[in-house]
Amino acid sequence: MEEAKNLDFSFSHDERRFRCNISYQMGHYMVVLRLLTANIPDIEEL
């Protein structure tokens, strides 16, 4: 992470999936967590 200053990954916790992004900019860390839906809609549902 020190070279790229950006880390993207996903993980599971209590049967839920999350996407995570950790960045380092201007001397500060930033963390973004996104809860992924368990149901992926079909193209017709979109």
N, C-alpha and C positions, 0 to 999 in steps of 0.2 A: 504494500500500500504506500510505502514511502516514495517509491519512484512514480507510480501512476497517480497517486493521490485520489484514487477512486476505487471502490470495491462494490461489486454487485453480486448478490447471491440469493438463494431462496432456502427456506427451512420450514419444517412442520413442527407444530406444537398443539397438543390437545386436539388432534384431528383437524386442524386448520393449517392452511399453507400461507406463507408470507413471502413477499419479495422484499429485499432489503438493499438499500444503497447507502454506503458510508463514503463521505467525501471530506477532504481536508483542503480548505481554502482560506487564504489571508489569515493564517494562524488559528483557525477554528475548525472543529469537526462539525459535520452536519449528518444527521441520520434520518432516512425516510423509510418507513415501513408501510407496505401495502398489503391488505388482506385480499387474497385471491378467492374468487368464488368457486365453490365446489361444482356448480352446474355450468357447463360451457354451452351457450345457446347454439342452436343450428343456424345456418345462414337464413333460413326462412323466418326465424324468430327475431332476427335483427331488423 
